[in-house]
Amino acid sequence: MKRCLTVILCVLLLAAGAALPSAASVPEVVDSGGLFTAEELSALRAAVHEAAAATGCGFSVVTYRSTGAYDSYIGEQYLREYGLSDTDDLVLLIITEENDQYYYDLYLYGKGSRRITQAEANAVLDAGSVYGPIKSGRVLDGASSFLSLAAAEYNNRTYERSPYLKALPAALLIALVIGVAACILVKVSYSTKRRSVDYPLDHFAKLELTGQSDQFTGSFVTQRVISHESGRTGGGHGHGSGGSRHGGGSGHAGGR
């Protein structure tokens, strides 16, 4: 019992240890575009930290200054740069400035993609407190409002079903069909092996009797002595036979 508890505790500690580096490696704010002052950066980091603490999910805001239509920064680049994967729990907002125009994109990973549905994400991005400030250059106000709204949607207990759970009903149905088919095949196979063979000899074989004989395995002979009375001039004889067709016995009495 103690050994089992020790193993369980070790597994839990390893799982917790594996999760901590991922959460710690998520930067709160990456101002590559140089859109914030030092004071604004401090305020935005506080807002990111508050959203992460309220949800237990990683939040990050990235800014990028683009030089043209073909110059962009996307979520996959962010994951590669910071050693993350699309299974890590993350809500990522990327704000891009191009020729004094501001654009923003939302990336959801891990639990973030399930706890914030597509409809909820669109509602957050289109909210007046997010769209208006960012598009007008008041990026700090728009990003702060985004963090507050995204955290609220994350915690509203509306879940996007996992793709594995979506496929579960179909998988169960397929497994049920396969199981029933296997049972039927086994039953049919077993019944076939136990069935008696009924071969129609009168259709596929012909028997013609061409000879007959009887054989007896033994025979015996009996003898009887006939006594002669005195003074008689005649004689007699007798015979007996055994139970065989092919042989028999005879007895002779006196002369003739």
C-alpha positions in Angstrom: 0.0 0.0 0.0 2.8 2.4 0.9 4.6 1.6 -2.3 1.4 2.3 -4.3 1.0 5.7 -2.6 4.6 6.6 -3.2 4.3 5.8 -6.9 1.1 7.9 -7.2 2.8 10.8 -5.4 5.8 10.7 -7.7 3.6 10.7 -10.8 1.7 13.8 -9.5 5.0 15.6 -8.7 6.4 14.8 -12.1 3.2 16.0 -13.8 3.2 19.3 -11.8 6.9 19.7 -12.6 6.2 19.3 -16.3 3.5 21.9 -16.2 5.4 24.5 -14.4 8.1 25.2 -17.0 5.4 25.7 -19.7 3.5 28.3 -17.7 6.7 30.0 -16.6 8.0 30.2 -20.2 5.0 32.2 -21.4 6.0 35.9 -21.5 3.3 38.3 -20.4 4.1 41.1 -22.9 6.4 41.1 -26.0 6.5 44.6 -27.3 8.5 44.0 -30.5 6.6 46.8 -32.3 7.6 49.4 -29.7 4.0 50.5 -29.2 4.2 51.1 -25.4 6.0 53.3 -23.0 7.6 51.9 -19.9 4.6 52.9 -17.8 2.2 51.3 -20.3 4.2 48.1 -20.3 4.0 47.9 -16.6 0.2 48.4 -16.6 -0.3 45.9 -19.4 1.8 43.3 -17.6 -0.3 43.7 -14.5 -3.5 43.2 -16.6 -2.0 40.0 -18.2 -1.0 38.7 -14.8 -4.5 39.3 -13.4 -6.2 37.5 -16.3 -3.8 34.5 -16.0 -4.4 34.3 -12.2 -8.2 34.5 -12.6 -8.3 31.6 -15.2 -5.2 29.5 -14.6 -4.4 29.8 -18.2 -1.5 31.5 -19.9 -2.1 35.0 -21.4 0.2 36.9 -23.6 0.2 40.2 -25.6 2.6 40.6 -28.5 3.1 43.7 -30.7 4.7 43.7 -34.1 5.7 46.4 -36.6 5.1 45.2 -40.2 7.0 46.6 -43.2 4.5 45.4 -45.8 1.6 43.1 -46.6 3.9 40.1 -46.8 5.5 40.8 -43.4 3.5 39.4 -40.5 3.9 37.6 -37.2 1.7 34.7 -36.4 1.0 32.4 -33.4 3.0 29.5 -34.8 6.1 31.7 -34.8 5.5 32.7 -31.2 5.2 29.0 -30.2 8.5 28.1 -31.8 10.4 31.1 -30.4 9.3 30.3 -26.8 9.4 26.5 -27.0 5.7 26.0 -26.7 3.2 23.7 -28.5 -0.4 24.0 -29.6 -1.4 21.8 -26.6 -0.2 24.4 -24.0 -2.9 26.4 -22.4 -2.6 29.9 -23.9 -4.6 32.9 -25.0 -2.5 35.0 -27.3 -3.2 38.5 -28.7 -1.0 39.8 -31.5 -1.3 43.5 -32.4 0.3 44.5 -35.7 1.1 48.1 -36.7 1.5 48.7 -40.5 1.7 52.2 -42.0 0.0 53.7 -39.0 -2.8 51.2 -39.2 -3.5 48.7 -36.4 -4.6 45.1 -36.8 -5.0 42.4 -34.2 -5.4 38.6 -34.1 -6.4 36.1 -31.4 -4.8 32.7 -31.1 -6.2 30.0 -28.7 -4.3 26.9 -27.7 -4.9 24.0 -25.3 -7.7 24.7 -22.9 -8.0 28.2 -24.3 -9.4 26.7 -27.6 -12.0 24.7 -25.7 -13.0 27.2 -23.0 -13.5 30.1 -25.4 -15.7 29.1 -28.3 -15.5 30.6 -31.8 -18.6 32.7 -31.2 -17.2 34.0 -27.9 -13.9 34.8 -29.5 -15.6 36.8 -32.2 -17.7 38.7 -29.6 -14.5 39.6 -27.7 -12.7 40.8 -30.8 -15.7 42.8 -32.1 -16.4 44.4 -28.7 -16.5 48.2 -28.9 -14.1 48.6 -26.0 -11.5 46.5 -27.9 -12.1 47.4 -31.6 -12.4 51.1 -31.3 -9.4 51.8 -29.0 -7.0 49.5 -30.9 -8.0 50.8 -34.4 -7.6 54.4 -33.2 -4.1 53.8 -31.8 -5.1 53.5 -28.1 -3.6 50.1 -27.9 -3.2 49.9 -24.2 -6.9 50.5 -23.6 -8.0 48.0 -26.2 -5.6 45.3 -25.0 -6.6 45.8 -21.4 -10.3 45.5 -22.3 -9.5 42.4 -24.4 -7.8 40.7 -21.4 -10.7 41.4 -19.1 -13.4 40.1 -21.6 -11.3 37.0 -22.6 -10.8 36.0 -19.0 -14.6 36.3 -18.4 -15.4 34.2 -21.4 -12.8 31.6 -20.3 -14.5 31.3 -16.9 -18.1 31.3 -18.1 -18.2 27.4 -18.2 -19.1 27.3 -21.8 -16.9 24.6 -23.3 -16.0 23.7 -26.8 -16.0 19.9 -26.9 -12.6 18.2 -27.4 -12.2 16.7 -30.9 -11.6 13.3 -29.2 -15.0 13.6 -27.4 -16.7 14.6 -30.7 -15.4 11.4 -32.3 -16.4 9.2 -29.3 -20.0 8.5 -30.3 -19.0 7.4 -33.8 -16.1 5.3 -32.4 -18.5 3.6 -29.9 -21.0 2.8 -32.7 -18.2 1.3 -34.9 -16.9 -0.8 -32.0 -20.5 -2.0 -31.3 -21.0 -3.1 -34.9 -17.6 -4.9 -35.0 -18.4 -6.7 -31.7 -21.8 -7.8 -32.9 -20.4 -9.0 -36.3 -17.6 -10.9 -34.5 -20.2 -12.7 -32.2 -22.3 -13.7 -35.2 -19.4 -15.1 -37.1 -18.2 -17.1 -34.1 -21.7 -18.5 -33.6 -22.1 -19.4 -37.2 -18.7 -21.1 -37.3 -19.4 -23.1 -34.2 -22.8 -24.2 -35.5 -21.3 -25.4 -38.8 -18.7 -27.5 -37.1 -21.3 -29.3 -34.9 -23.8 -30.0 -37.7 -24.0 -33.7 -38.8 -23.0 -34.7 -42.3 -26.0 -35.7 -44.4 -24.4 -37.2 -47.6 -27.0 -38.4 -50.2 -25.5 -41.8 -51.1 -28.3 -42.7 -53.4 -27.5 -39.7 -55.6 -23.7 -40.0 -55.6 -23.0 -43.7 -55.1 -24.3 -47.1 -56.5 -24.2 -50.5 -54.7 -24.7 -53.8 -56.7 -24.5 -57.2 -54.9 -22.8 -59.7 -57.2 -22.2 -62.6 -54.9 -23.3 -64.4 -51.7 -21.8 -67.1 -49.6 -22.2 -68.7 -46.1 -19.3 -70.1 -44.1 -19.6 -72.4 -41.1 -16.8 -72.4 -38.7 -17.2 -76.0 -37.3 -18.9 -79.4 -37.6 -19.4 -82.5 -35.5 -20.2 -86.3 -35.9 -22.3 -88.4 -33.6 -22.2 -92.2 -33.5 -24.7 -94.6 -32.0 -24.1 -98.4 -31.4 -26.9 -100.7 -32.3 -27.1 -103.9 -30.4 -28.1 -107.2 -32.3 -30.5 -109.7 -30.7 -29.5 -113.4 -30.7 -31.1 -115.6 -33.3 -31.8 -112.9 -35.8 -30.5 -113.2 -39.3 -30.9 -109.7 -40.3 -29.0 -106.6 -39.4 -29.6 -102.9 -39.4 -27.7 -99.6 -39.6 -28.1 -96.1 -38.5 -26.5 -92.7 -39.2 -26.4 -89.3 -37.8 -25.2 -86.1 -39.1 -23.9 -82.9 -37.7 -25.1 -79.4 -38.4 -23.1 -78.8 -41.6 -24.4 -78.7 -45.1 -21.1 -79.7 -46.5 -20.3 -82.7 -44.3 -21.8 -85.2 -42.0 -21.2 -88.5 -40.2 -22.6 -92.0 -40.7 -22.6 -95.2 -38.6 -22.6 -98.8 -39.8 -24.0 -101.7 -38.0 -23.2 -105.5 -38.7 -22.5 -106.7 -42.1 -24.9 -106.7 -45.1 
